[in-house]
Amino acid sequence: MDTSHQSGALDGIRVLDLSHGIAGPFAARLLGDYGAQVIKVEKPVSGDLARALPPLAPDAQAPEQSLLFQYLNWNKRSIALDLRLAESHPAIRELVRASDIVIESFRPGTLARWGLSVDQMLAWNPRIVVTSITNFGQDGPYAQFRASDLVLQAMGGIMQISGQADREPLKHGLSQSYYCAGLNAAYASVMAACAAQTDGIGEHIDLSIQECLASELVLNQSYYAFLGAVQGRRAVVQDPFAGEPIPARKGFIAFQTGGGAPFDTFAELFDRPEFRDPRFSSPPQREKRVPEVRALLEECVADRDAKEVFLAGQSRRLLLGMVQSAQDLLDCEHLRDRKAFAAVPHPATATEITFPFELAKMSATPATLRRRSPMLDEHRTEILAGLTGLDAAERAALAVAPHLAAGSVTHGK
């Protein structure tokens, strides 16, 4: 864990994380990685709902079991406050006044019903940037709809082009829609905060997860705009050099043309003169002989590991892709040399866990991992001590850690 005091790109920025789950916490953590000071507000007793998300450490006690929560919430301090209760609002008021950015992910209208609307936050702090992350935005016909990663990827359009035309659409693995939204929320929050520091005017960012996904589809929008056609999934019969993974002795490898080397370089790679045959030299020619070309590729890699073929092709400027398992990624020399992973100790778990760390390297202001993820309400005393605007009665009401179980809260997911 990096405990250095090297300057961060966001030094001096203060973030109040009212969010839960994946997207909002990931956004707030990214800001923390680059120097922002982040305070996380969690529901009493059970905390952020991500504390129950797998994978769970079997040796840890609830609510500190989730390794996903640890990944999403380092570089933060935690305080437990029940946002529905008026007794917590003086603390929220002072936290908003002391912050530059608020990130929240409740269903539209929820915070307003509790007396914590965006307008109220802007009244407390006219320079505040409030970033609201929801499934479909703050208004519109879908605003109150529930959704899952599957629904969001389907309605965002990515599943329309994922898979094969004669089969069902495919969803990308894990919870990619939420990470996509988290990245967008982090970028948008930083831009709005920079503007607010310049003109003194706060902002409300209304971020729809579904729209974030739709904006990522770079080619299919222009495909429709210029051709009047809707891009679909992969053709049933297609050139085996169009990127479909081919099974090797160990792993899968994808072949494509256009990497900078002539096609007959594959003859050198595999020591097979067939790849110099004009029948295989162009996509139209290969599409006439798909079974033959695919059988040839499968034969060429049947006794070789995918990584070996990938590295050999890379040295010849061939455009290849290797399907990597989690262990492959952990063992990847490139990622290791770039220090893409960080081993993070945590008092709740017996073993030190290795997590993905830097998304991008900034030479002058690199990301730093200054503190591990917080235990629930761990920093209550020091956070409240920093809220100088509380009167005696307000401070007394907040002095005792919450002990009553909070009821069910609608999280809008």
RAQUI-V460707 format. One record per residue. N is the residue number from 1. PHI is phi in degrees with one decimal (999 if undefined). BURIAL is # if it has 16 or more other ideal C-beta (glycine too) atoms within 10 Angstrom, else .. D_CENTER is the distance of its C-alpha to the mean C-alpha in Angstrom with 1 decimal. Layout:
{{N;PHI;BURIAL;D_CENTER} {N;PHI;BURIAL;D_CENTER}}
This chain:
{{1;999;.;20.9} {2;-82.4;.;21.6} {3;-108.2;.;23.9} {4;-69.1;.;25.3} {5;-109.5;.;25.9} {6;-62.1;.;24.9} {7;-61.6;.;24.1} {8;-105.0;#;20.6} {9;-60.5;#;19.8} {10;-112.4;#;19.2} {11;-53.5;.;22.1} {12;92.0;.;23.8} {13;-83.2;#;21.0} {14;-116.0;#;20.8} {15;-120.6;#;17.9} {16;-107.7;#;18.6} {17;-98.6;#;15.7} {18;-97.1;#;17.2} {19;-86.2;#;14.1} {20;-149.7;#;13.3} {21;83.2;#;11.2} {22;-113.5;#;7.4} {23;-59.7;#;6.4} {24;-63.7;#;9.3} {25;-58.3;#;9.4} {26;-64.2;#;6.1} {27;-60.2;#;7.7} {28;-65.3;#;11.0} {29;-66.3;#;10.3} {30;-59.6;#;9.4} {31;-64.8;#;12.7} {32;-65.3;#;14.4} {33;-60.9;#;13.7} {34;-104.6;#;15.7} {35;110.8;#;18.5} {36;-65.8;#;18.0} {37;-91.5;#;19.6} {38;-117.4;#;17.5} {39;-110.5;#;19.4} {40;-103.7;#;17.7} {41;-101.0;#;20.0} {42;-122.9;#;20.0} {43;-67.5;#;22.4} {44;-57.7;#;25.5} {45;74.5;.;26.2} {46;-97.9;#;23.1} {47;74.1;#;20.4} {48;-53.6;#;16.8} {49;-60.5;#;16.6} {50;-66.2;#;13.7} {51;-67.1;#;16.6} {52;-105.9;.;17.9} {53;-86.0;#;15.0} {54;-72.7;.;15.8} {55;-75.8;.;16.3} {56;-108.8;#;19.0} {57;-78.2;#;21.2} {58;-66.3;.;24.7} {59;-92.9;.;26.5} {60;-101.6;#;24.7} {61;-94.9;.;26.0} {62;-63.6;.;24.3} {63;-99.7;#;22.2} {64;-109.4;#;21.0} {65;-87.7;#;20.3} {66;-79.0;#;16.6} {67;-74.0;#;15.0} {68;-64.6;#;11.5} {69;-60.2;#;12.6} {70;-58.6;#;13.8} {71;-64.5;#;10.6} {72;-84.0;#;8.9} {73;-135.2;#;12.2} {74;-73.0;#;14.2} {75;60.7;#;16.0} {76;-136.0;#;16.9} {77;-111.2;#;20.2} {78;-119.4;#;20.8} {79;-136.7;#;23.5} {80;-95.4;#;24.3} {81;-141.0;#;25.7} {82;-87.6;#;26.5} {83;-64.5;#;25.6} {84;-76.2;#;28.1} {85;-94.8;.;31.0} {86;-60.2;.;32.9} {87;-61.6;.;33.5} {88;-85.5;#;29.9} {89;-67.2;#;29.9} {90;-58.8;#;31.9} {91;-67.2;#;29.2} {92;-62.2;#;26.5} {93;-56.2;#;28.9} {94;-70.3;#;29.3} {95;-66.3;#;25.6} {96;-64.4;#;25.0} {97;-61.7;.;28.0} {98;-91.2;#;26.7} {99;-110.2;#;23.2} {100;-103.1;#;22.0} {101;-136.5;#;18.7} {102;-116.3;#;18.1} {103;-117.5;#;14.8} {104;-136.8;#;15.6} {105;-140.8;#;14.5} {106;-79.3;#;17.9} {107;-60.3;#;19.6} {108;-50.3;#;21.6} {109;91.3;.;24.8} {110;-65.6;#;24.0} {111;-62.5;#;24.0} {112;-62.6;.;27.0} {113;-63.4;.;28.9} {114;-88.8;#;28.5} {115;84.2;.;29.9} {116;-124.9;#;26.7} {117;-67.9;#;26.2} {118;-61.6;#;24.7} {119;-60.4;.;28.3} {120;-65.9;#;29.2} {121;-64.4;#;26.5} {122;-68.1;#;27.7} {123;-67.9;.;31.2} {124;-69.2;#;30.4} {125;-145.7;#;28.7} {126;-62.2;.;29.3} {127;-97.5;#;26.9} {128;-73.3;#;23.9} {129;-106.9;#;20.7} {130;-107.7;#;19.3} {131;-105.6;#;15.9} {132;-103.4;#;15.9} {133;-107.2;#;12.9} {134;-135.7;#;14.6} {135;-61.5;#;14.7} {136;-131.8;#;17.4} {137;94.9;#;18.2} {138;-77.5;.;21.0} {139;-143.6;.;23.9} {140;103.6;.;25.0} {141;-65.0;.;26.1} {142;-104.9;.;22.8} {143;-55.2;#;21.8} {144;-96.5;.;22.9} {145;-73.8;.;21.7} {146;-77.1;.;19.6} {147;-156.9;#;16.9} {148;-130.2;.;14.8} {149;-57.7;#;12.0} {150;-61.8;.;15.2} {151;-63.4;#;16.8} {152;-67.0;#;14.0} {153;-68.5;#;13.8} {154;-69.2;#;17.5} {155;-75.7;#;18.2} {156;-80.2;#;15.7} {157;101.0;#;17.9} {158;-66.3;#;15.9} {159;-74.8;#;18.0} {160;-62.1;#;21.1} {161;-112.8;#;20.8} {162;-109.9;.;19.4} {163;112.2;.;22.3} {164;-112.4;.;26.0} {165;-58.9;.;28.2} {166;-93.7;.;30.5} {167;-122.3;.;27.9} {168;-66.3;.;25.4} {169;-64.6;#;22.0} {170;-113.1;.;19.2} {171;-94.9;#;15.6} {172;-64.1;.;12.9} {173;-68.5;.;12.3} {174;56.5;.;10.4} {175;-127.8;#;8.0} {176;-63.6;#;6.4} {177;-61.5;#;7.5} {178;-71.2;#;5.7} {179;-68.7;#;2.0} {180;-59.7;#;5.1} {181;-65.3;#;6.8} {182;-61.4;#;5.3} {183;-60.8;#;6.0} {184;-61.8;#;9.1} {185;-64.4;#;10.1} {186;-63.8;#;10.2} {187;-60.2;.;12.2} {188;-63.3;#;14.4} {189;-63.3;#;15.1} {190;-64.0;#;16.3} {191;-62.6;.;18.4} {192;-67.7;#;20.0} {193;-66.4;#;20.7} {194;-62.2;.;22.5} {195;-65.4;.;24.5} {196;-65.4;#;25.4} {197;-68.1;.;26.6} {198;-81.4;.;28.8} {199;-108.1;.;30.3} {200;75.1;.;29.9} {201;-108.0;.;28.5} {202;-73.8;#;25.5} {203;-152.8;#;23.1} {204;-112.9;#;21.3} {205;-96.3;#;18.0} {206;-100.5;#;17.8} {207;-109.4;#;14.3} {208;-96.9;#;14.3} {209;-61.1;#;11.3} {210;-61.1;#;13.9} {211;-71.6;#;15.1} {212;-60.1;#;11.8} {213;-64.9;#;11.9} {214;-60.8;#;15.6} {215;-71.0;.;15.3} {216;-80.0;.;13.5} {217;-83.2;#;16.6} {218;-67.8;.;18.6} {219;-93.0;.;21.7} {220;-71.5;#;22.5} {221;-68.6;.;23.2} {222;-68.9;.;25.7} {223;-57.9;#;27.0} {224;-75.0;.;28.1} {225;-63.2;.;29.2} {226;-96.4;.;31.4} {227;-111.1;.;32.5} {228;68.7;.;32.4} {229;-120.9;.;30.7} {230;-97.4;.;27.7} {231;-66.0;.;25.7} {232;-115.1;.;25.6} {233;-83.4;#;24.5} {234;-57.7;#;26.2} {235;-64.2;.;30.0} {236;-63.4;.;31.8} {237;-110.7;.;33.9} {238;-146.7;#;32.2} {239;-57.4;#;32.7} {240;-60.6;#;31.5} {241;-93.8;#;30.5} {242;-98.9;.;27.9} {243;107.4;#;25.0} {244;-70.5;#;25.5} {245;-61.1;.;25.0} {246;-111.2;#;28.4} {247;-70.3;.;29.1} {248;-102.8;#;30.5} {249;-58.5;.;32.4} {250;-136.2;.;29.1} {251;90.1;#;25.8} {252;-126.8;.;25.3} {253;-136.6;#;25.6} {254;-110.6;#;25.2} {255;-112.3;#;27.8} {256;-140.4;.;27.9} {257;-99.0;#;30.5} {258;95.4;.;30.2} {259;-85.9;.;29.0} {260;111.1;.;32.0} {261;-109.8;#;34.4} {262;-64.3;.;37.1} {263;-59.5;#;36.8} {264;-70.7;.;39.7} {265;-62.0;#;37.8} {266;-63.2;#;36.6} {267;-64.0;#;40.3} {268;-70.4;#;40.2} {269;-59.5;#;37.0} {270;-103.8;#;38.4} {271;54.3;.;42.1} {272;-129.0;.;42.6} {273;-65.2;.;44.9} {274;-55.4;.;43.8} {275;-75.0;#;40.9} {276;-95.1;.;43.6} {277;-69.4;.;45.2} {278;-55.6;.;45.0} {279;-65.5;.;44.1} {280;-110.4;#;40.6} {281;-79.7;.;40.2} {282;-136.3;.;38.4} {283;-54.8;.;35.9} {284;-59.5;.;38.8} {285;-67.3;.;40.9} {286;-69.5;#;38.2} {287;-66.0;#;37.4} {288;-76.0;.;41.0} {289;-133.7;.;40.7} {290;-54.4;.;37.3} {291;-58.0;.;38.6} {292;-66.9;.;40.6} {293;-66.4;#;37.8} {294;-64.3;#;35.3} {295;-61.6;.;38.0} {296;-65.1;#;38.7} {297;-62.9;#;35.1} {298;-61.4;.;34.8} {299;-65.9;.;38.1} {300;-66.7;#;37.0} {301;-109.4;#;34.0} {302;-60.6;.;35.5} {303;-111.0;.;36.8} {304;-132.1;#;34.0} {305;-78.7;.;30.6} {306;-57.7;#;27.6} {307;-65.1;#;26.7} {308;-60.0;#;30.3} {309;-64.2;#;30.5} {310;-59.5;#;27.3} {311;-66.6;.;28.6} {312;-65.0;.;32.0} {313;-67.8;#;30.9} {314;-59.1;.;28.7} {315;-66.5;.;31.8} {316;-104.7;.;33.6} {317;65.5;.;31.0} {318;-88.1;#;30.2} {319;-92.0;#;26.9} {320;-124.5;#;25.7} {321;-132.1;.;22.4} {322;-115.5;#;22.1} {323;-79.9;.;20.1} {324;-106.3;#;19.0} {325;-81.4;.;18.7} {326;-58.7;.;16.8} {327;-66.0;.;20.1} {328;-58.8;.;20.5} {329;-65.6;.;17.3} {330;-64.0;.;18.6} {331;-90.5;.;22.0} {332;-66.7;#;21.0} {333;-62.5;.;23.3} {334;-61.9;.;21.4} {335;-66.8;.;18.2} {336;-65.1;.;20.7} {337;-65.8;.;22.6} {338;-87.5;.;19.7} {339;54.5;.;18.8} {340;-77.9;#;15.2} {341;-117.4;#;15.5} {342;-135.4;#;16.8} {343;-89.9;.;19.1} {344;-121.3;#;18.8} {345;-74.8;.;21.8} {346;-148.5;#;21.8} {347;-63.9;.;25.0} {348;-80.0;#;23.9} {349;-117.6;#;23.6} {350;-75.1;.;26.5} {351;-114.4;.;24.6} {352;-77.7;.;22.3} {353;-101.5;#;18.8} {354;-96.4;.;17.1} {355;-123.5;#;13.4} {356;-62.4;.;11.3} {357;-121.4;#;11.8} {358;-74.4;#;12.1} {359;-83.8;.;10.0} {360;-148.9;.;13.3} {361;-98.3;.;16.7} {362;-110.5;.;18.7} {363;-63.9;.;22.3} {364;-83.3;.;23.8} {365;-133.7;.;21.1} {366;-69.1;#;18.7} {367;-65.8;#;15.9} {368;-132.7;#;17.6} {369;-106.3;#;17.0} {370;-85.8;#;19.8} {371;-150.7;#;19.6} {372;-71.6;#;18.2} {373;-62.1;#;16.6} {374;-80.3;#;19.4} {375;-79.7;#;21.6} {376;-56.8;#;22.2} {377;64.6;#;24.5} {378;-62.5;#;25.0} {379;-110.6;#;25.6} {380;-55.2;#;27.5} {381;-62.1;.;30.8} {382;-71.0;.;29.6} {383;-67.1;#;27.4} {384;-65.1;#;30.3} {385;-64.3;.;32.7} {386;-84.5;.;30.9} {387;-90.8;#;31.3} {388;-76.1;.;34.8} {389;-86.5;.;35.2} {390;-80.2;#;35.8} {391;-84.9;.;39.4} {392;-62.4;.;41.1} {393;-66.8;.;40.8} {394;-63.9;#;37.0} {395;-66.7;.;36.5} {396;-64.7;.;38.7} {397;-66.5;.;36.7} {398;-101.2;#;33.5} {399;-66.2;.;35.1} {400;-89.7;.;34.9} {401;-58.7;.;31.6} {402;-61.1;#;30.9} {403;-126.1;.;32.5} {404;-86.6;.;32.7} {405;-62.3;.;30.1} {406;-75.1;#;28.1} {407;-73.8;.;28.5} {408;-66.2;.;26.1} {409;-118.2;#;23.7} {410;-76.2;.;22.2} {411;-101.3;#;18.5} {412;74.1;#;18.2} {413;-111.3;#;15.9}}
